[in-house]
Amino acid sequence: MKGSVAGLFLLLSWNAFAGSSLTCQTTAVPLTVRAEGLAERVGDLSLICNGGQPSATVSANFTIFLNVPITNRIGPGSAADVEFTYDISDGNGPQPVSAPGVLANSILSFSGVNFPLDLSGGVSLRIANIRANATQLPAGQNAIQASIAINGSTVLPVTQSQLLVGYPQASLLDGFSGVLVCQQKGSVAPTKPLFSAYISAGTFFSSTRITEGFASAFEPKNNAVNFNGTNGERFLITYSGLPAGAQLMVPDVIAGSDAIQQTAGGDLGVPASGGTYAPTAEGSLLLSRVFNSDASGTGGNPGYVPGAVGSGSVNFDALNSVPLNNGVGVVVYEVVDANAATTESAQFPTFLILPPHTVTGAVFTTETVSYAPVSTVGLADSAAPVPRFIATTPGADCSVLRDCNASYFPHAMVSPASVTFSGNAGGGGRAQYVQVYNSSGGLLAWQAAISYQAGGPTGWVQIAPVSGVGNGSIYVYVDPSQLSAGTYQAAVNILTGPNGTPASLGIKFQVAAAPPPPGPVITGVTSAADFQLKTLAPGSLATIFGTNFGIAGATVTIGGAPANILFQNSTQLNVLVPASLAGQTSAQVVVNANGQNSPSATVPLGAFEPGIFANGVLNQDNSLNSKTKPAAPGSIIQIFATGLSGQGTIQAKIGSTPVNQLQYGGPAPGLMGVQQVNLQIPANTSATSVTISVCGATQWFQGPCSAPYTVYVGN
């Protein structure tokens, strides 16, 4: 019954008897339980009853509810491994009640329980080894509660109706001296799998430390908290990201912080040692590797069992390999001894074996620690291990052990501590190198991550590399191409693992509004036919050369009149000179692009200023006149030109000889600003080429002519 009952509810119905005034004092000693636990033993329930009829027999039914699921191991008939005893102080000690506890829908019931009263009419009742899912406290509650209500309280009053039986608390903390980093130079392996040999050989390692969140959090199987359990507290160490060819070695046995000599790699403030341990009456933390367990930490047995108290000290030096599958390895340790009166910790190195040149660059591995067995079974079960735990990430243990800023942990620093960039919206990026270094001890294996100001845009910072070992540098690039004007802030966070001290590089980017694009500039105005700088004829085509015209949207005025644009790119405009300028001798040309006017350019105007277009002569069959396609003598050629739009006569010359009669001279059909002149090549022409010119004037050949154009002639 998750969250629907305020506490543990004890309902009794019984056979009353004459003269009875039995009264029970209810008590419970709440235990600190592991908040990660799915089957945690809570405090025992005790009822001390007095005032009943001497030597009478009481028959009762008991039903028990928790404010979290009951998770005891159950057997045939759903009988739970809960102990219910009575004691009448007759020298025989506590005796089991006559009925088993049955679990159904997380409700524990004892039906038809019979127990006697002593000669004074009293009895002591105790219900023990109730297990609870400590991860499932109802919202707003921080304790496992017990409420006792009596059916027919006038017959059996109790002194207290509400009890506390458990206080869940985070109980597993960890720490790391660094991470395993596979480097190109590799890491040597001694010939013997001994702790001392690996330390002497300088084999690369990283140390793991596990610490109790409270005293008695780590207990062996034979401790009362693990009554009827399948094992003591276990720890699941998972490694991942290891490259092919790598091997890991770990100790078989780990002596804890209160042993004669603690197991340590020497990089967490304790001298390097395989560890020395001696069994004592009060106990000291000792972990044994569990072999043949599964990936959740279930099954298998500890490889080492402590001797009897007084059996003498033992030195530990053995290592064993960690099986790896696709770069992932699992190690399980079990608590085989502990001191419940003190907060204990244990640490051990993980040695890395790697042949040189196995990897081309640094490869960062990951390591996680959790309780084991890891399980998702949060209700009573017949097969699930006891104890069992959810998979959680432990908190850092340095605050408990008071070494968070110890010199053996790496301390990342960046130089400079902050950088400020400036740029224009939509403009080019800015960059700077920032140094990363370790100002303390240990191996600085760092990873960099970018964080942005809350509510602001993201993606405008880029960094390389994103990880490194030891001192190095980071290339920081800021990109304003997608930013508007404003001030933006971000940070590059240098992460060093749970025990290293991180660093942060502050980034400020002051982005100004994009400057207006440069205005257009005219560098020349020519005839569109031959690109010669000369007089423009109204109604003809002109080409304007310059810069910053854009690729679309420009406008042109000539003499204040708008000119029709027929072609545009960033450096050239082809326009039709307004016919309305006829009779004027000069005009100002102005180009407007990107909202800005160019400086004006003055151009002369005239009635005629002819020019023949390149490739502007077609043969009678409409083929382009060329050496390979000459015009036949006596055939008609078509000449396309501009600048012949004035009032007067269109004329032509072959060589220096005027053509007395043109086949046609006037606007080219469908071609704005273009004129067409058709003339006949003399039939007696024997030359392979002739030059032609087109002219315009109000009188016979009294006006300007185009530059000569070569026409090829032949049969």
C-alpha positions in Angstrom: 0.0 0.0 0.0 2.2 2.8 -1.3 1.6 6.1 0.5 -2.1 5.3 1.3 -1.4 4.4 4.9 0.3 7.0 7.2 2.5 4.4 8.9 2.8 0.9 10.0 -0.6 -0.1 11.2 -1.1 -2.9 13.7 -4.6 -4.2 14.1 -5.4 -6.7 16.8 -8.6 -8.6 17.4 -8.8 -11.0 20.3 -10.9 -13.0 22.7 -11.6 -10.8 25.7 -11.9 -12.5 29.1 -13.5 -11.5 32.3 -11.6 -9.2 34.7 -9.0 -8.3 32.0 -7.4 -4.9 32.1 -4.3 -5.7 30.0 -2.5 -2.5 28.9 0.4 -2.5 26.4 3.3 0.0 26.2 4.4 0.3 22.5 7.9 1.1 21.6 10.3 0.9 18.6 13.9 1.9 18.2 14.2 3.4 14.7 17.1 2.3 12.6 19.1 4.4 10.2 18.5 2.5 6.9 20.1 2.8 3.5 18.1 5.2 1.3 19.3 3.1 -1.7 17.9 -0.1 -0.3 15.0 -2.1 -1.5 14.9 -4.6 1.4 16.1 -2.7 4.5 15.5 -4.0 8.0 13.6 -1.5 10.1 13.4 -1.2 13.9 11.6 -4.0 15.8 8.1 -3.4 17.2 7.8 -4.1 20.9 4.6 -4.3 23.0 5.1 -4.7 26.8 1.7 -5.7 28.2 0.7 -5.8 31.9 -2.5 -6.0 34.0 -4.0 -9.1 32.4 -5.4 -12.2 34.1 -2.5 -14.3 35.4 -1.6 -17.3 33.3 -4.4 -16.6 30.9 -4.0 -17.5 27.2 -4.7 -14.8 24.6 -5.8 -15.5 21.1 -5.4 -12.6 18.5 -5.0 -11.7 14.9 -2.3 -9.2 13.8 -2.2 -7.2 10.6 0.7 -5.0 9.8 0.9 -2.1 7.3 3.8 0.0 6.3 3.9 3.4 4.6 6.3 1.8 2.1 6.1 -1.7 0.6 7.1 -4.6 2.7 9.9 -6.5 0.9 10.6 -9.6 3.0 11.6 -12.9 1.5 8.6 -15.1 1.2 8.3 -18.8 1.1 5.5 -21.4 0.5 2.0 -19.9 1.2 3.5 -16.4 1.0 5.0 -16.9 4.5 7.4 -14.1 5.3 10.7 -14.4 7.1 9.5 -12.1 9.9 10.1 -13.1 13.5 7.2 -12.7 16.0 8.0 -13.8 19.5 6.5 -13.6 23.0 8.4 -13.7 26.3 6.8 -14.3 29.8 10.0 -14.2 31.8 9.9 -17.9 32.7 13.6 -18.5 31.9 12.9 -20.0 28.5 13.5 -16.7 26.7 11.5 -15.4 23.7 9.4 -18.1 22.0 7.9 -18.0 18.4 4.2 -17.4 18.1 2.1 -20.2 16.7 1.1 -18.6 13.4 3.3 -17.6 10.4 3.2 -14.1 9.0 1.6 -14.1 5.5 2.3 -11.3 3.0 -0.4 -10.4 0.5 -0.5 -7.1 -1.4 2.2 -5.8 0.9 0.2 -6.5 4.0 1.6 -8.7 6.7 -1.0 -10.8 8.6 -0.6 -13.1 11.6 -3.9 -15.0 12.1 -4.9 -17.2 15.1 -1.9 -16.2 17.2 -2.0 -17.7 20.8 0.3 -16.7 23.6 0.2 -17.0 27.4 0.4 -14.3 30.1 2.8 -14.8 33.0 1.9 -15.3 36.7 1.5 -11.5 37.0 -0.7 -11.2 33.9 2.0 -9.7 31.6 3.8 -10.6 28.4 6.4 -9.0 26.1 5.7 -9.2 22.3 8.3 -8.4 19.6 7.9 -8.4 15.8 11.4 -8.3 14.2 13.1 -8.4 10.8 10.5 -6.5 8.9 12.1 -5.3 5.7 11.0 -2.2 3.8 11.6 -0.5 0.4 13.3 2.6 1.7 13.3 4.2 -1.8 9.6 4.6 -1.8 8.7 7.1 0.9 5.5 9.0 0.2 6.0 12.6 -0.8 6.6 14.9 2.1 7.7 12.1 4.5 11.3 11.5 5.5 10.8 8.5 7.9 9.3 5.1 7.9 6.5 5.4 10.4 4.4 3.0 12.5 0.9 3.7 13.8 -0.8 1.2 16.1 -4.5 1.2 16.3 -6.3 -1.4 18.5 -9.7 -2.8 17.6 -11.6 -2.6 20.8 -9.2 -0.2 22.6 -11.2 -0.3 25.8 -10.1 -3.9 26.2 -6.4 -3.4 25.1 -5.3 0.3 25.4 -1.8 1.2 24.3 0.4 4.0 25.5 1.4 5.4 22.1 -0.3 5.1 18.7 2.4 6.4 16.4 6.0 5.1 16.1 9.0 5.7 13.9 10.9 2.6 12.8 13.4 3.9 10.1 15.3 6.9 8.9 16.5 6.5 5.3 19.8 8.1 4.6 22.2 8.1 1.7 24.8 5.5 2.7 27.3 5.1 -0.1 29.8 7.7 -1.1 32.8 7.5 -3.4 35.9 9.2 -4.6 38.5 8.8 -7.3 42.0 9.9 -7.7 41.4 10.4 -11.4 40.3 8.3 -14.4 42.0 5.6 -16.4 43.5 7.2 -19.5 44.9 4.9 -22.2 47.8 6.7 -23.8 50.0 5.8 -26.8 53.0 5.0 -24.7 51.1 2.2 -23.0 51.4 0.8 -19.5 53.7 -2.1 -18.4 52.7 -5.4 -16.8 55.0 -7.2 -14.3 55.4 -10.9 -14.7 53.8 -11.7 -11.4 50.2 -10.6 -10.5 51.3 -9.0 -7.2 50.2 -5.7 -5.8 53.8 -4.9 -4.8 55.2 -5.8 -8.2 52.8 -3.5 -10.0 53.5 -0.6 -7.8 57.3 -1.1 -8.2 57.0 -1.4 -12.0 55.1 1.9 -12.2 52.1 0.4 -13.9 49.5 3.1 -14.5 46.6 3.0 -12.2 43.7 5.1 -10.8 42.3 4.7 -7.3 38.7 4.2 -6.2 37.4 5.0 -2.7 34.1 4.0 -1.2 32.9 5.4 2.1 30.0 4.9 4.5 27.4 7.7 4.6 26.8 6.6 8.2 28.4 4.2 10.7 27.1 0.6 10.1 26.1 1.2 6.5 28.6 -1.5 5.4 28.0 -4.8 7.2 28.9 -8.4 6.6 26.4 -11.2 6.1 26.4 -12.3 9.7 25.4 -8.9 11.1 21.8 -8.5 12.4 20.9 -6.1 9.7 21.5 -8.9 7.2 19.5 -11.5 9.1 18.4 -14.2 6.7 20.2 -12.3 4.0 21.9 -13.9 1.0 25.1 -11.9 1.4 26.7 -8.9 3.1 26.7 -5.5 1.5 28.3 -5.6 -2.0 29.7 -3.1 -4.4 29.5 -3.2 -8.1 32.4 -1.5 -9.9 31.8 -1.0 -13.7 34.5 0.0 -16.1 33.7 1.0 -19.7 35.3 2.6 -22.8 38.5 0.5 -22.7 40.2 -0.1 -26.1 41.0 -3.5 -27.5 44.2 -4.8 -26.0 43.7 -3.3 -22.6 43.7 -5.3 -19.4 42.7 -4.4 -15.8 44.0 -5.8 -12.6 42.4 -5.2 -9.1 43.2 -6.6 -5.6 41.5 -9.8 -4.4 41.1 -8.4 -0.9 40.9 -4.8 0.3 41.7 -3.8 3.9 39.7 -0.7 5.0 40.6 2.5 6.8 40.6 0.9 10.3 42.7 -2.1 9.4 46.3 -2.6 10.6 47.5 -1.2 7.2 45.0 0.1 4.7 45.0 -1.1 1.1 46.0 1.9 -1.1 47.7 2.8 -4.3 49.5 5.8 -2.6 47.7 8.5 -4.6 44.9 9.3 -2.0 47.0 10.3 1.0 47.7 6.8 2.3 51.0 5.0 1.6 50.9 2.4 -1.1 50.2 -1.1 0.3 48.4 -4.3 -0.4 47.0 -4.0 3.1 47.3 -5.9 6.4 44.4 -7.1 8.5 43.7 -9.0 11.7 40.3 -10.2 12.9 39.2 -8.4 16.1 36.2 -8.5 18.4 35.0 -5.0 17.3 35.8 -5.7 13.6 37.4 -3.6 10.9 36.3 -3.0 7.3 37.4 -5.8 4.9 36.2 -6.4 1.4 36.7 -9.6 -0.6 36.3 -9.9 -4.3 33.3 -12.0 -5.3 33.9 -14.3 -8.2 31.2 -15.8 -10.6 28.6 -13.2 -9.9 26.4 -11.8 -12.7 26.5 -8.3 -14.1 24.1 -7.1 -11.3 26.3 -8.4 -8.5 24.1 -11.4 -7.7 25.4 -14.8 -7.0 29.0 -16.0 -6.5 30.9 -16.1 -3.2 33.6 -14.0 -1.6 37.0 -15.4 -2.4 38.4 -14.7 1.1 36.8 -15.4 4.5 38.4 -13.8 7.6 39.8 -16.1 10.3 38.6 -16.2 13.9 39.3 -13.4 16.3 42.9 -13.8 17.6 44.1 -15.8 14.5 46.7 -13.2 13.7 47.4 -10.7 11.0 47.3 -11.3 7.2 49.1 -9.4 4.5 47.4 -9.0 1.1 49.3 -8.8 -2.2 47.3 -10.8 -4.8 45.7 -9.2 -7.9 43.4 -10.7 -10.4 42.3 -9.6 -13.9 38.9 -8.0 -14.7 37.2 -9.8 -17.6 36.4 -7.3 -20.4 33.8 -7.6 -23.1 33.6 -4.9 -25.7 35.6 -2.6 -23.5 33.3 -3.2 -20.4 34.3 -4.9 -17.2 32.6 -5.6 -13.9 34.1 -6.2 -10.4 32.1 -7.1 -7.3 33.3 -6.8 -3.7 31.5 -7.9 -0.6 31.9 -6.7 3.0 33.2 -9.7 5.0 34.1 -7.7 8.2 33.2 -4.2 9.5 33.1 -2.1 12.7 29.5 -0.9 13.2 30.6 1.8 15.6 32.6 4.0 13.3 32.4 5.4 9.8 34.7 3.4 7.5 36.1 3.7 4.0 38.2 1.6 1.7 40.3 2.4 -1.4 42.0 0.3 -4.0 43.9 0.9 -7.2 42.8 -0.4 -10.6 45.9 -1.1 -12.7 45.9 -0.7 -16.4 47.9 -2.9 -18.8 48.2 -1.6 -22.3 50.8 -2.4 -24.9 52.5 0.7 -26.4 51.0 2.1 -29.6 47.7 0.3 -29.0 45.9 3.6 -29.3 46.8 6.7 -31.4 45.6 9.3 -28.8 44.4 9.5 -25.3 41.3 7.3 -24.6 39.3 8.2 -21.5 37.5 5.4 -19.7 34.6 5.7 -17.3 34.1 4.0 -13.9 31.0 3.8 -11.8 30.3 2.5 -8.3 27.0 1.3 -6.8 25.7 -1.0 -4.2 25.0 -4.6 -5.3 23.0 -6.6 -6.0 21.4 -4.0 -8.3 17.7 -4.8 -8.6 14.3 -3.4 -9.7 12.3 -5.8 -7.4 10.6 -3.4 -4.9 8.1 -5.8 -3.4 8.2 -9.0 -1.4 9.7 -11.8 -3.5 10.6 -15.4 -3.1 13.9 -15.2 -5.1 15.2 -11.7 -5.1 18.5 -11.3 -3.1 18.5 -9.7 0.4 19.8 -7.0 0.7 19.3 -5.5 -2.7 19.5 -1.9 -4.1 18.5 0.4 -6.8 21.2 1.7 -9.1 22.2 5.1 -7.9 25.2 7.4 -8.4 26.9 8.0 -5.0 27.8 11.4 -3.8 31.4 12.5 -3.3 33.0 11.3 -0.1 35.6 14.0 0.4 33.3 16.1 2.6 32.9 13.2 5.0 36.6 12.4 5.0 37.5 16.2 5.0 39.9 16.1 2.1 38.0 17.8 -0.7 40.9 20.2 -1.3 43.7 17.8 -0.5 46.9 18.2 -2.5 46.6 14.7 -4.0 43.5 15.7 -6.0 44.0 17.6 -9.2 43.1 21.2 -9.3 42.3 22.5 -12.8 43.2 26.1 -13.7 42.7 28.2 -16.8 44.7 31.2 -18.0 43.3 33.7 -18.6 40.3 33.2 -16.3 38.0 35.0 -18.7 38.1 36.4 -22.2 36.1 39.1 -23.9 35.5 39.2 -27.7 34.0 41.9 -29.8 32.6 41.6 -33.3 29.8 42.6 -35.6 26.4 40.9 -36.0 26.6 38.6 -39.0 30.3 39.2 -39.3 33.4 37.0 -39.0 34.4 35.0 -35.9 37.0 35.7 -33.3 39.4 33.2 -31.6 41.8 32.8 -28.7 43.9 30.0 -27.1 43.4 29.4 -23.4 45.8 27.4 -21.3 44.6 24.5 -19.0 47.0 23.3 -16.2 47.0 21.4 -12.9 48.0 23.5 -9.9 47.9 20.5 -7.5 48.8 16.8 -7.4 47.3 13.8 -9.1 46.7 13.2 -12.7 44.6 16.0 -14.3 42.4 14.2 -16.9 40.0 16.9 -18.0 37.0 17.3 -20.2 35.6 20.6 -21.4 31.9 21.4 -21.7 30.2 24.7 -22.8 27.4 26.3 -20.9 25.4 29.3 -22.1 23.7 32.1 -20.3 20.2 31.1 -19.3 17.6 32.2 -21.9 20.2 33.2 -24.4 21.2 31.7 -27.8 23.4 28.7 -28.0 25.9 27.3 -30.4 28.0 30.4 -30.9 31.0 29.0 -29.0 33.2 26.2 -30.4 36.1 24.6 -28.7 38.9 22.1 -29.5 40.0 19.8 -28.1 37.2 18.8 -25.7 39.4 16.7 -23.5 43.0 16.2 -22.5 45.5 14.8 -19.9 47.7 17.1 -17.9 48.6 20.6 -19.1 47.2 21.7 -22.5 45.4 24.4 -24.4 41.9 25.0 -25.8 41.1 26.9 -29.0 38.1 29.0 -28.3 36.2 30.3 -31.3 33.1 32.6 -31.2 30.8 33.0 -34.2 28.6 36.1 -34.5 27.1 35.0 -37.9 23.7 34.1 -36.3 23.7 36.8 -33.5 22.1 40.2 -33.4 23.6 43.1 -31.6 24.0 42.6 -27.9 26.2 41.2 -25.1 26.4 37.4 -24.8 27.9 35.3 -22.1 29.0 31.6 -21.8 31.5 29.5 -20.0 33.8 26.7 -20.8 33.7 24.3 -17.8 36.8 22.2 -17.2 35.6 19.0 -15.5 38.0 16.9 -13.6 36.0 14.1 -12.0 34.3 13.8 -8.6 37.3 14.7 -6.5 39.2 17.0 -8.7 38.6 20.7 -8.5 37.1 22.0 -11.7 37.7 25.3 -13.4 35.6 27.6 -15.5 36.6 30.1 -18.3 34.2 33.0 -18.5 33.4 34.2 -22.1 31.8 37.6 -22.9 31.0 38.4 -26.5 30.1 42.0 -27.3 28.3 42.1 -30.6 27.8 45.4 -32.4 25.2 46.0 -35.1 26.4 45.1 -38.5 27.8 48.2 -40.3 25.9 49.2 -43.4 27.3 47.7 -46.6 29.5 49.9 -48.6 27.7 52.2 -51.0 27.8 51.8 -54.8 30.6 53.5 -56.8 30.6 54.2 -60.6 33.9 53.6 -62.3 32.7 54.1 -66.0 29.7 54.4 -68.3 30.1 53.0 -71.8 28.1 51.9 -74.8 26.7 48.4 -74.2 27.8 47.4 -77.7 31.6 47.9 -77.6 32.2 49.1 -73.9 33.9 52.2 -75.2 33.7 55.4 -73.1 31.9 57.9 -75.4 28.7 59.8 -75.8 25.4 58.1 -75.0 22.4 58.3 -77.2 19.0 58.5 -75.6 17.0 55.3 -76.3 20.3 53.2 -76.6 21.8 50.7 -74.4 24.6 51.7 -71.9 26.7 49.7 -69.5 27.6 51.1 -66.1 30.7 49.6 -64.4 31.5 49.9 -60.7 31.4 48.2 -57.3 28.9 47.3 -54.6 25.9 47.2 -57.0 24.6 44.1 -55.2 23.0 41.3 -57.2 19.4 42.6 -57.4 17.3 45.6 -56.5 19.5 48.4 -57.7 18.0 51.5 -59.4 19.6 53.9 -61.9 18.7 57.5 -62.8 20.2 59.3 -65.8 19.6 63.0 -65.8 17.1 62.4 -63.0 15.0 60.1 -65.2 14.7 56.4 -64.2 16.6 54.0 -66.5 15.3 50.5 -67.2 17.9 47.9 -65.9 18.2 44.9 -68.2 21.1 43.1 -66.4 22.7 43.4 -63.0 25.5 42.0 -60.9 27.7 43.5 -58.3 30.0 45.3 -60.7 27.9 45.8 -63.9 24.6 47.2 -64.9 23.1 47.2 -68.4 20.5 50.0 -68.8 18.3 51.6 -71.4 19.1 55.3 -71.6 15.8 57.2 -71.2 14.5 58.5 -74.5 13.2 61.6 -72.7 16.8 62.9 -72.6 16.8 63.6 -76.3 18.2 67.1 -77.0 20.3 67.3 -73.9 24.1 67.4 -74.2 25.0 65.8 -70.8 23.5 64.1 -67.8 24.3 62.8 -64.3 24.2 59.0 -63.7 23.4 57.9 -60.2 23.1 54.2 -59.0 21.2 53.4 -55.8 22.0 50.0 -54.2 21.5 48.7 -50.6 19.7 52.0 -49.8 22.7 54.2 -50.7 23.3 56.4 -53.7 26.6 56.4 -55.6 28.5 59.6 -56.3 27.1 60.9 -59.6 29.0 60.4 -62.9 28.7 63.0 -65.7 28.2 61.5 -69.2 27.9 63.4 -72.6 24.7 62.8 -74.6 24.2 63.0 -78.4 21.6 62.0 -80.9 23.7 59.2 -82.4 26.6 57.2 -81.0 26.5 53.9 -82.9 28.3 50.7 -81.8 28.0 47.2 -83.3 27.7 44.4 -80.7 30.4 41.7 -80.5 29.1 38.7 -82.5 26.5 41.2 -83.8 26.4 40.2 -87.5 24.2 37.4 -88.9 24.3 35.9 -92.3 21.3 35.7 -94.5 20.5 32.2 -93.1 20.7 33.7 -89.6 24.0 32.0 -88.8 26.6 33.9 -87.0 29.1 35.4 -89.4 32.6 34.0 -88.9 35.5 32.6 -90.8 33.9 29.2 -91.0 30.5 30.7 -91.8 31.2 33.6 -94.2 28.6 35.7 -96.0 28.1 34.9 -99.7 28.8 37.8 -102.2 25.4 39.4 -103.1 23.7 38.0 -99.8 22.0 40.1 -97.2 23.7 40.5 -93.7 22.0 41.6 -90.5 23.9 44.0 -88.3 22.8 44.6 -84.6 23.9 47.8 -83.0 22.9 50.4 -80.5 23.2 54.2 -80.5 21.1 54.7 -83.7 17.9 55.7 -81.9 18.2 59.4 -82.6 16.0 61.5 -85.0 17.6 61.2 -88.5 18.9 58.7 -90.9 20.5 55.3 -90.3 23.4 54.8 -92.7 26.2 52.3 -93.4 29.5 51.9 -95.0 31.4 49.0 -96.5 35.0 49.9 -96.0 35.0 53.6 -96.8 32.2 53.4 -99.4 28.8 54.5 -98.3 25.9 52.1 -98.9 23.5 53.9 -101.1 20.5 51.8 -100.2 19.9 49.7 -97.0 17.6 46.7 -97.0 16.4 47.8 -93.5 17.5 50.3 -90.8 15.5 50.7 -87.6 14.6 49.1 -84.3 15.5 45.4 -83.9 12.2 43.6 -83.4 11.7 42.5 -79.7 15.1 43.9 -78.6 14.8 46.9 -76.4 17.4 49.6 -77.2 18.9 47.6 -80.1 18.8 48.7 -83.8 19.0 46.4 -86.8 20.7 47.3 -90.1 20.3 45.0 -93.2 22.6 45.5 -96.2 23.7 43.5 -99.2 27.3 42.4 -99.7 28.2 43.5 -103.3 28.0 40.5 -105.7 31.4 41.3 -107.2 33.2 41.2 -103.8 36.2 39.0 -104.2 37.9 39.7 -100.8 37.6 37.2 -98.0 36.6 39.9 -95.6 35.3 43.5 -95.5 34.8 46.1 -92.8 31.5 47.7 -92.2 30.3 50.6 -90.1 26.9 51.9 -89.2 26.3 55.6 -88.9 23.5 58.0 -87.9 23.0 61.6 -88.9 20.4 64.1 -89.9 22.3 64.7 -93.2 24.1 62.4 -95.5 27.1 61.0 -93.6 27.4 64.0 -91.4 27.1 62.1 -88.1 29.2 59.6 -86.1 29.9 56.1 -87.3 30.6 53.0 -85.3 34.0 51.5 -85.1 34.7 49.2 -88.2 33.5 45.6 -87.8 35.0 42.8 -89.8 32.6 40.7 -91.9 33.9 37.5 -93.5 32.9 36.9 -97.2 33.1 33.7 -99.2 31.1 31.0 -101.0 
